[in-house]
Amino acid sequence: MKIVNVCRRFDPAHWGGTETVVAETGARLASRGHEVSVLASAALGAPGQVEVAGLAVERFRYDYPYLGLSARARAALDNAGGNLVSWPLLRRLLTMPRPDVVHLHTAGRLGGMVRMACRARGIPYLVSLHGGRFTIPPQQAAIFSEPLRGTIDLGKPLGAFFGARRVLADAAAVLAFSRAEADACREALPGTRVVHMAHGLDLARWRAPVSAEASPFRADAFPKLLCVGRIDPQKGQDSLIPLVAGLRRDYPQLQLLMIGSPTQASFAEQLSAQAREAGVADCVEQLGGLSPGSDTLRAAYRDASALLVPSRHEPFGIVALEGWASEVPVIASRTGGLIDLIGEDEAGLLVPLHRPELLAQRLRELLERPALAASLRKEGAARVAARHDWARVVDSLAELYAELSARPSGRNSAWRRALSA
């Protein structure tokens, strides 16, 4: 099969969960003889053809159709949630050799462009809800729209023309990564096929030997607290500063490392200021983004006393899988896909949102009860091996692709001629 993935962005320097999923599944599908490629905007990268993680990637010029958009706001949209358009990408979809299936990893206006091109050519497309759609908290939605304050949206007619609001309803299938998201999607889109699908992990890579010297933690630090994820209000790193301040009295050698690329420079600056004001700047460090599976990242996981996932919204939570594979105990927010993954104190500890005192309590419990930490390590390692190997995920995905590509689909030749003229 010829499979085309369409992403809002795809750049190794700004890696996230979506890029990981596309790269990991794409490489394995290619190894099975399928032809897999990626089309994306050039957000945070440069236009042109590149190879990323062994996949052929084409990146295209793009724009945000807003009047009064500042450079800082544009950068914020590039990092997270930007509702962009890309005419060159649309043209490529209309003129490239016809794929068997298109896998869309974004929505909005770019999703509408993909919808239009696929309908014009009779190509089945499916959509993955990586960031969620129906279960996003209002506070998170407000953060996404913050860069647009004071601008005038000139793109609404474009969205209507492309059918941006119909992207999910007209998809051959929609993939959701938590039960709550899947249930909400089925309720909102009756008649649309909704698939609840897990993510995977390359266990061999994560369990490969790594030098202890590669760890970014201080050798004398304890506890060694790790938080991995883009520096963003959604990920909740600001809740960890008071935690560190409270623990510092009992654990003077404590160290917290936050690993991830900032999506909002102002939030990264806020975290630094918050640490200074709390008197813990010397034991809180932001390392920035690290490439997936890098020695430093894997060593940080292996060396950590606990992996903290304080997200306010998390459709799945791949970092929990990475923690399990590294045999580090996980403490996470009770939200989204993390509930499905972890369960009730089975493979990790869950903490209700907006209850920082409970996060501190659970962490102390973990640090003071070695038997509990050992049990969580064992269960997490067993669960990721049994349920989240990429081979299992790719089997399901390949089966779905084959089914969708085999369905008869009408082709609107008039649309194609008009749009590619």
N, C-alpha and C positions, 0 to 999 in steps of 0.2 A: 504493500500500500504506500501511497504518497500522502504523507501527513504534514500539514502546515500548522505550526503554533503561532498565534498572534498575541504579543504581549505589549503592554503600555511602554515598557522599557526593558532593556536586557544588556547589562554592562557589568563585567566582573568586578569593577571597583565599587559597585553599589549593589551588593548581593543581598537577596532576601529569600523568604520562603517560596515565593512564586518562581524565582529563577532556579532555585534548588530543585523544585519539582519538575520543571520543564527540562532541565539539564539531565537529571537522573533518569527520568522516564524516557527521554529522547535518546540517550546513549544506549539504553537497553533495547529499545525498539529497533534502533539502527543495527545493533548486533544480531538481531533476528532477521535482518534482511529488508526491513522497511526503510523507505526514504523519508527522513525527518529533517525539517528546516524550521527556522524561526524568523518571523517578520516582526519588527518592533519600531517604535519611534526612536529618534536619536537623543531622547531625554537623558541627561547626565553622561552622554557619550558623544560620538561623532557619526555623521552619516557615512554609509558605505558598507562593504561586505567584509565580514570578519569571521573567524572561527572561534567559538567560545565553547569550552567543555566538549570539544569534538563535534559540535554541531555547526552547520552553515547558518550564519546569522546575517540578515540584511536589515540595516537601520536607515530610517528615512527622516527627512526634514518634517517638521511639524509646527503647529502653532496653537496658541490658546486664543479663541475669539472673544477677548474681553477688551473693552476700551478703558484705558487708565491703569493697566496692569504694570506694576513696577518690576524692576529686575529682581529684587528680593522676593517679591510675591511669586514671580515666575519660577525662581529656584525652589521655593517651597512647594509649588505645584509639581515640579519635576520629581521632587523627593517622594511625595505622597499625595495620591488622590486627584491629580490634575486631569481635567476633562478636556483632552486635546483632540485635534483633528490632524490628519496626515493625508493630503491629496496624493503624494507619490506612493504611499503604501496602498491606498485604494486602487490606484492605477495598476500597481504590481499584481494585486489580487485578481484584477479583471483580465490581465493579459498573460500571466504566467501559465505554463502547462497545468491543465486542470488537476488539482489534488483530489484524492478520494474523500478526504475529510479535513475540515479546518477546526482546530481546537483553540477557542478564544479564552484568553486569561485576563480579560478586562471587560469593561462595559462602557457606558456613556456614549459619547459621540464616535469614538473609535470603534466601539462595539457596533454602533449603528452602521458605520461604513462597511464593516465585515458582514453584517447581516445583509446589507444591500447587495454587495458583491456576490455573496453565496447564493442568494435568491435569484440574482440575475443569471448565474451560471449553473444553477441546479446542484449546488454542492451542499451536502449536509454539514452543519456546524454544531458544536456543543460548547457549553460555557462552564468554566470552573469558577466558583465563588470563593476565591482565595481570601479575600478580605471580608467575606460575609456580605449580606445584602439586607436581609429582613430582620436580623437580630443585632444590628449595629446600635449601640446606645446613642441617644440624642446628643450627649456631650461630645462623643467622638465625631458625629456628623458635623457638629458645630465647629470643631477643630479643623476638619477638612475644608470647610467653607471660609475660614478666617482670612486666608490670603486674598479672597475675592472682595473683601469689604471695600466699598468705595468705587468699585468698578461697574461698568455697564456690560451686561452679557449680550454680545452680538450673535451668539451661536445658537440661540433657541430655534430660529428657523431651520438651521442646518440639522439640528437634532431631530426636528419634526420630519424633515425631508428624508433623513436616513432611517427613520423609525427607531430611534434610540430607546424609546420606551417599550418597544416590542422585541428587544434583543432576547430576553429570556423566554418570553411567550412563544416566539417563533423558532427557538432552538430545538434541534432534534433531541437533545438531552441537556440537563443541568446537573452539574456535580457539586454537591455540598459536602463539607468536611466535619460537620457535627450533626448530631441527631436533631438538635433544636433548629438549626438552620434548614435542614432537610424538611422537617415537619412544617416550618413556617413557609417554605417555598411551595410545598404541595398545596397548602391552604390558599396561598396567594395566586397560584398558577394552576388551577384545576385543568387537567388534560395534558399538562406538560410532564414529560418523563423526568423524574428527579431521582438521582442516584446518590446514596450516601457512601462516600468512598474515603478510605484512610490514606495517609501518606506513609512513606517508607524510609528506610535508612540503609546505607551501605555498611553493613556490620563489619565486613572484613577491613574496610578502611578505618573505621572508628576504633576497632580493637587491635589494629596493628601497633607494634612497639613504637614508643616515642621517648625521647630522651627527657629525663627529669630536669635537665638544665634548660629545656625549652619553656618551662613553666614561667609565666609572667608574675606569679605570686612571690612575695618575699619568702625566703626559706624559713624564717622564724615566725611567720604569721600564723595566728590561730584565733578564731576560726577563719578559714579562707572562703569567703562568700563570692559567688559568681552569678552574674546576671548577663545573659546573652540575648541580644535583640536590638533592632534599630533604636537609637535614642529618640524617643517620641512619647508624647503624653499617653498614647494608647498603651504603651508598654509599662507605664506606671513606675519608672525608676525613681520618681520624686518621693514615693512612699518608703524608699529604702534608706534615705538619709536620716530620718528620725529613728529608724530601727537601729542603724549603726550608732547613733548618738546615745541611745538607751543601753546598748550592749557594751559600749566602750568602757564603762566603769568596771564591769566584771571581766571583760576580755580586752585588756589594754593593747594586745598585739593583733587585734582584729584587722582584717583587710577586706575591702569590697572592690571587686573589679567589674566594671561595666564594659562589655565588648559589643560594639555595633556602630554602624555609621549614623551620624545625626541626620534626621530628616528635617529638623527645625533647629537652626543655629541658636535661636533664642532659648529653646528648651535646654540645650546642652549648657548654655551659659547660666541658665537658672539653676541647674543642678550643681554647677561649680560654686555659685554664690551661696546656695543653700548649705553646701558642705562647709564653706568658710564660716558662715554665720553660726552653724551648729558646733564649730570647733573640731570637725573631723576631716578637714581637707587633706590631712597627711595620710589618712588611711582609706580614702575613696579615690579611685582613679578611673577615668574614661580612656579606654585604649583605642577607640575607633574601630572601624570594620576590619575583620580578618577574612581571608579567603576560606571557603568551606573546606574543612578537613585539614587546614594548615597545622603544622607541628605545634605552633604556639597555641592555637585554639584547642587542639586535642589535649595538649599538656595542661592547659588551664582547667579543662573539665576533669581530667584524671586527678589533679591536685586539690580540687575544691572539696571543702567540707560539706557544702550544700549548694545546689542550684536553685536560685530564687527566680520565679516567674510571676511577677506582681501585676500582670496585664489587666487592664480594665476591660479589654475586649480581645478575644483570641479565638478565631474560627477553628483552629486546630491545635497548634503548639508543637512544631517540629523540634524545638529546643528540648522539650521533655524527652523525646526519643533519643536525642544526642546525650542527654544526661544519663538515661538508662543504659545506653550502650557503653558509656564511660564509667558505669557503676558509681554514680554520685547520687545521693538522696535528693529528691525534688520536693520543693514546697511551692505551691502555685495558687493563683486565684481561682475561686470557684466560679468560672465563667466559660461560656462557649464550649469549644471542643475539649478543653482541659478536663471538664467534668466527665466526658465519655472516656477519655484516655486513662485517667488516674483512678476513678472510682473513689469509694469511701475509705481512705487511709490504706489502700491496697498496695499501690505502686508509688505512692507519694502522699503528701499531706496537702489538703485543700483548705484555703482560708477564705471566708466571705469577703466580698468587696467592701472597701471603706471601713475595714476593721484592722487598722495597723497594730493595735494592741494584741490581737489574736495572732498576727504574723509573728510578732516578737515571742509570744508564748509558745507557738509551735516550733520556732527555731530553737529556743532554749530547751524545749523538750527533746528535740533531735540531738542537740549537742550533749545533753546530760544522760541520754539513754543509748549507749552504744548498741544494745541489742535491737532497738527500734531502727537505727540507721542501717544496721546490717540486714535486717529484714526487708527494708525498702530497697536497698541495693539489689538483693537477690531477686525480689519480685519484679523490679523494673527490668533487670537484665533478661529474665525469663520472658517477660511480656514482649519486649521489643523483638526478641528472636522469634517468638511464635507468631506474632501478628503483623510485624511491620518490616519484613524483608521486601526490598523493592521488587524482587522477582514476582512475589504474590500480587503486588499492586499492578505491575505491568501486565500480568496475565489478564486481570480484569479489564484493564484499559484496552488492550489489544482486541479482546473479545468484543468490547463495546464498539470500537472503531470499525471492526469487520461487519458487525451487525448494521451499523448506521450507513456504511458505504454501500451495502448491498440493497438498501431500500430504493425503490424507484422514486425519482425526484424530477419534477418538471423543470424546464429551463426557459427562462425568459430572454430570448435572443434580442428582442427589441431593446430591453433595458441595457443589455451588455453593449450593443452597438452605440447606443446613445451616450452611455457613461464613459466608454473608452475612446470616443471620438476626439 
